[in-house]
Amino acid sequence: MKEFFKDWKIHVLCGIMVLAAELIGKHTFTFGPISFTLYPMLFAIMIGVVIGIFKVVPRDMMETSASYITIAVLLLGARSASTIGPNLGLIFSSGIALVLQKLGHIGTALLSIPVGVLIFGMGRSVVGAGFSISREGSLIIVGDQYGLASEEGLGVMGGYITGTLIGTIVCGINSSIWVNTGLFHPYALAMASGCGSASMFSANIAPIMEAYPAMAEELYALGYSANTFGGMVNIYYCLLLALPLSNWLYKVLWKVRGGKKKDLQQAAK
């Protein structure tokens, strides 16, 4: 019984954080044709950041709480799967589009790593931060390949937190702009909203569903399918293509910058 209740402090603290975030609620900001929404998830993370900065909880408690992320994600997946089921026909008919759009993620490495190395002089952390969009699948890959305590781990964790805090706002603004241009079909916008991140997807899809309320269920199903598909495919894509490319690009650019040889030897591992 004692073993069963050993993590009770974590659950109580999470309950308080969730309650506080829900009381703050969802807030939408509109500036002409541009809008973005701040969700309770964002406020929960901000509370967690403050708790971490002021060391309100011990480090071992933080490390233990990480194992509960998988359980929380399963609940989110079950809810979203109930929306996908009634729209499977529409999803299958869009199959090739869902596959091809993931190839666009290669631009993340091609843009961010040169900027990180040549302009900001970043070391190995730029590989962790730049080979993907730094979401859950990226954490798994970097943790397995290098360990989250490594420089690469520092980079991917920095990208993960930054994406949650700032990325949701950027995604909401971006979707608002594109949905108001009328250049793309709402199905295309919905599929593009699924980038492999729950928080970014929520921010992306909200303006699209608001613009086309009669198609809201279909749009959500397409967007979540793209998001789920992106999360699954990105693991293999990142492991087999993006990460090797990022390591190679880092080695080339680090030599151009005149970096230390030991960093290149680590990159070759």
C-alpha positions in Angstrom: 0.0 0.0 0.0 2.9 2.4 0.8 4.4 1.7 -2.7 1.0 2.5 -4.3 0.8 6.0 -2.7 4.5 6.9 -3.0 3.9 9.4 -5.8 0.9 11.1 -4.2 2.7 14.5 -4.0 3.1 14.5 -7.8 -0.6 13.8 -8.4 -1.7 16.5 -5.9 0.7 19.1 -7.4 -0.5 18.2 -11.0 -4.1 18.5 -9.9 -3.5 21.9 -8.5 -1.7 23.1 -11.6 -4.4 21.7 -13.9 -7.1 23.4 -11.8 -5.3 26.7 -11.8 -4.8 26.5 -15.6 -8.5 25.6 -16.2 -9.6 28.5 -14.0 -7.5 30.8 -16.1 -9.2 29.3 -19.1 -8.9 29.8 -22.8 -8.2 33.3 -24.1 -8.4 34.4 -27.8 -6.8 37.5 -29.0 -7.9 39.1 -32.3 -6.1 41.8 -34.3 -8.0 42.4 -37.5 -7.8 39.2 -39.6 -5.2 37.7 -37.3 -6.0 35.8 -34.2 -4.4 33.3 -31.8 -5.6 31.4 -28.7 -3.8 30.7 -25.5 -5.0 27.3 -24.1 -4.9 26.1 -20.5 -2.0 23.8 -21.5 0.2 26.8 -22.0 -0.6 28.2 -18.6 0.0 24.8 -16.9 3.5 24.7 -18.5 4.2 28.3 -17.4 3.2 27.4 -13.8 5.6 24.4 -14.1 8.4 26.6 -15.3 7.9 29.0 -12.4 7.9 26.1 -10.0 11.1 24.8 -11.5 12.9 28.2 -11.4 12.1 28.7 -7.8 12.9 25.0 -7.0 9.6 24.5 -5.2 9.8 20.7 -5.7 13.0 18.5 -5.6 14.7 17.3 -8.8 13.9 13.6 -8.1 10.2 14.5 -8.0 10.5 16.2 -11.4 12.2 13.1 -12.9 9.6 10.8 -11.5 6.8 12.8 -12.9 8.2 12.5 -16.5 7.1 8.8 -16.6 3.4 9.9 -16.4 3.5 11.7 -19.7 2.8 8.6 -21.6 -0.4 7.9 -19.6 -1.7 11.4 -20.2 -1.0 11.2 -24.0 -3.0 7.9 -24.2 -6.0 9.7 -22.8 -5.7 12.4 -25.4 -5.3 9.8 -28.1 -8.5 8.0 -27.0 -10.5 11.2 -27.2 -9.2 12.1 -30.6 -9.6 8.6 -32.0 -13.4 8.8 -31.4 -13.5 11.7 -33.9 -11.4 10.0 -36.6 -13.6 6.9 -36.8 -16.6 8.4 -38.5 -14.4 10.2 -41.0 -12.1 7.3 -42.1 -13.4 7.4 -45.7 -12.3 11.0 -46.1 -9.0 10.3 -44.4 -8.2 7.4 -46.7 -9.1 9.4 -49.8 -6.5 12.0 -48.8 -3.7 9.4 -48.1 -1.0 10.5 -50.5 -1.3 14.1 -49.4 -0.9 13.1 -45.8 2.3 11.3 -46.8 3.9 13.9 -49.0 3.4 16.8 -46.6 5.8 15.3 -44.1 8.7 15.7 -46.5 8.5 19.4 -45.8 9.9 18.9 -42.4 13.4 18.5 -43.9 13.4 22.3 -44.2 13.7 22.5 -40.4 17.2 21.1 -40.4 18.3 22.9 -43.6 17.3 26.3 -42.1 18.0 26.0 -38.4 21.4 24.3 -38.3 23.2 26.8 -40.5 21.7 29.7 -38.5 22.6 28.0 -35.2 26.2 27.2 -36.1 27.2 30.1 -38.3 25.4 32.9 -36.7 25.0 31.9 -33.0 28.0 29.6 -32.7 26.0 26.8 -31.2 27.7 23.4 -30.5 26.2 19.9 -30.5 23.0 21.3 -29.0 22.0 22.6 -32.4 21.6 19.1 -33.7 19.1 18.2 -31.0 17.2 21.5 -31.5 17.4 21.6 -35.3 16.9 18.1 -36.7 13.1 18.2 -36.2 10.3 20.3 -34.6 11.4 19.1 -31.2 8.2 17.3 -30.1 7.6 14.1 -28.2 9.0 11.7 -30.9 12.2 13.9 -31.1 12.7 13.6 -27.3 12.5 9.8 -27.6 15.1 9.7 -30.4 17.6 12.0 -28.8 17.1 10.3 -25.4 17.9 6.9 -27.0 20.8 8.1 -29.2 22.6 10.6 -26.9 20.7 10.8 -23.6 18.7 13.8 -22.5 21.5 15.0 -20.3 23.8 15.5 -23.3 24.2 18.7 -25.4 21.8 17.2 -28.0 19.3 16.5 -25.2 19.6 20.1 -23.9 18.9 21.3 -27.5 15.8 19.2 -28.0 14.4 20.0 -24.6 15.0 23.7 -25.2 13.1 23.4 -28.6 10.3 21.4 -26.9 9.6 24.0 -24.2 10.0 27.0 -26.6 7.7 25.3 -29.1 5.0 24.9 -26.5 5.3 28.4 -25.1 5.8 30.4 -28.3 5.0 27.9 -31.1 1.3 27.8 -30.2 1.0 31.6 -30.6 2.9 31.5 -33.9 0.8 28.6 -35.2 -2.4 30.4 -34.3 -1.3 33.6 -36.1 -0.1 31.6 -39.1 -3.4 29.7 -39.5 -5.4 32.8 -39.2 -3.4 34.5 -42.0 -3.7 31.6 -44.4 -7.4 30.8 -43.7 -8.3 34.5 -44.5 -6.4 34.5 -47.9 -8.8 31.9 -49.4 -6.0 30.4 -51.4 -6.3 26.9 -50.1 -9.1 24.4 -49.6 -10.0 24.0 -45.9 -9.1 20.3 -46.1 -5.6 21.3 -47.2 -5.3 23.8 -44.3 -6.6 21.2 -41.8 -4.0 18.6 -43.0 -1.3 21.2 -42.8 -2.2 22.0 -39.2 -1.1 18.5 -38.1 2.6 18.9 -37.5 3.1 16.2 -34.9 2.4 18.3 -31.8 -0.8 18.3 -29.7 -0.5 21.9 -28.6 0.6 23.3 -32.0 -2.1 21.3 -33.7 -4.8 22.7 -31.3 -3.6 26.3 -32.1 -3.4 25.6 -35.8 -6.8 24.0 -36.2 -8.9 26.4 -34.1 -9.0 29.3 -36.6 -9.8 26.9 -39.5 -12.7 25.3 -37.6 -14.0 28.7 -36.7 -13.9 29.9 -40.3 -15.8 26.7 -41.5 -18.1 25.7 -38.6 -20.2 23.4 -40.9 -17.1 21.3 -41.6 -15.6 21.5 -38.1 -15.8 17.7 -37.4 -14.3 16.7 -40.8 -11.5 19.3 -40.5 -10.6 18.2 -37.0 -10.5 14.5 -38.2 -8.2 15.3 -41.1 -6.0 17.6 -39.0 -5.7 15.1 -36.1 -5.0 12.2 -38.6 -2.2 14.3 -40.1 -0.9 15.1 -36.6 -1.0 11.5 -35.5 0.5 10.3 -38.8 3.2 12.9 -38.5 4.0 11.8 -35.0 4.4 8.1 -36.2 6.2 8.8 -39.5 8.5 11.5 -38.0 10.1 9.0 -35.7 11.4 6.9 -38.7 11.9 10.0 -40.8 14.0 11.7 -38.2 16.0 8.6 -37.2 16.8 7.5 -40.7 17.0 10.8 -42.6 16.8 14.0 -40.6 19.3 13.1 -37.8 22.1 11.8 -40.1 21.6 14.8 -42.4 21.8 17.1 -39.4 25.0 15.5 -38.1 26.6 15.7 -41.6 25.5 19.4 -42.0 26.8 20.2 -38.5 30.2 18.7 -39.2 30.5 20.6 -42.5 29.4 23.9 -41.0 31.5 23.5 -37.8 34.6 23.0 -40.0 33.7 26.2 -41.9 33.4 28.1 -38.6 36.7 26.6 -37.3 35.3 24.7 -34.4 37.2 22.2 -32.2 38.0 18.7 -33.5 36.5 16.9 -30.5 33.1 18.2 -31.3 33.4 16.7 -34.8 34.5 13.4 -33.4 31.4 13.3 -31.2 29.3 14.1 -34.2 30.6 11.1 -36.0 29.4 8.7 -33.3 
